[in-house]
Amino acid sequence: MKKIFHLSSCNTNQRILKEIGFGKDVELQDIKSQNIDEETLNFIKEKVGSYEALFSKRAMKFRSMGLNEMSLSENDYKKYMLDEYTFLKRPFIILEDQVFVGNAKKTVEAAKEAYQAMK
């Protein structure tokens, strides 16, 4: 599977997609119109090690809901991400058995190299 979970209204996500230059062989899913499903979230979690690693603590709702003052469990992180797309650290890039999460420069560069190697 080659799939990217992104937020189409996010300039950073748009820049990353353009920079990597994904072709028609990669499926794009806008998480605002269709949030990630539990099976895919579980798959990505297995690759990165925890739900917390997939959770965006920069989301405005993180503070407004008081989550920053709570001690969240792995199940809590999972629940919030499935309930609300804004808690997903994005983009999530799946290239067969490789997963890249977030917009850090190193992560984007690694995804770009992995995609180029698949061509």
N, C-alpha and C positions, 0 to 999 in steps of 0.2 A: 504494500500500500504506500502511496505517496500522497500525503494530505497535509494541508495547513489549516489550522484553526487560528483565525485572525479577527481583528476588529476593523471593518472597512472604513470606519470614520476616524481611525487613528492614523495621524500623519506618520508616526514612527513605523507602524505596521506597513503602510503603503510604501515607505522608503525601503524597508527591508525586502519586501516582495520584488520591487523594481531592481534593487541592487543585486539580488541573487539571480533574477531572470528566470524564474520557473516557467517551464513550458506547459503545453496542454496536457502533458502526462501527469500533472499534479492537480489534485482536486482541492479547491478552495472552499472553506466553510466559514461564513461570517457568523461569529458566535453571538452577535446581537440578535440576529434573526433566527438562528438555530443553535442553541447552546450545545456544548459537548455532551455526549451520552456517557452513561456510567461505565459501559464496557471499555470504551476508548480511554476514559480517564483512568481506569484501573490498569490498562495496558501501559500508559505513559508513566504512571506511578511505579510500576514494576521496573521500568527502565531507569528511572531517576532515584528511586529509593524511598520517597515519602510524598504524601499529599502536601505537606507544608512547603516542599520545594517547588510546588506548582502554584502555590497560593500567592496572590499579589497583596502584600501588606501596604502598598501604595494606593490602593483603591480608596476613593473618598468614603465609601460606605464602611470601610474598616474602622475608621474613627467614629463616624456618625452613629454607628450601631453599638459602639462601645466595645468592639471586639478586641481592640488594642489593650484593654484593661482586663481581659479575661485570659484564662489559661486554656487554650484550645487543644483538643485531642486530634488525632489523625482523622477520626470519624467526623469531627466538627469541620475540619478543613474540607473534607470531601463533600459533606452536606452543603456547605455554603457555596462551593464552586458549582455544584449541580443545580442549586437553586438560583444562582445569580452569576451571569457571565462576567460581571465586573471583577470578580475575585480571581479570575484566571490570569496567571502571569502569561503574557502573550508576546509573540505568537508561539503556538505549539506547532512544531514542524516534525512530521513523521516521514522518513525516507526508508521504506522497507523495515529493517530491524533497528534503525538508528532514530533517536529522538533528540530534538533540540528545543529547549524551553527558554523563552525570554528574549530580550533584545540587547543583551550585552554584546559588545563588539566581538569578543572571542567566540561567543555562541553563534553569532551571525556568520562569521568567517568560517567556522567549522561546518556549518550547514551548507554554505556556498561551496566549499571544497568537496563535501560529500556528494552534493548534487552534481557538480561538474564531473566527478569520478564515475557517476552512474551513466553519463551520456555515451 
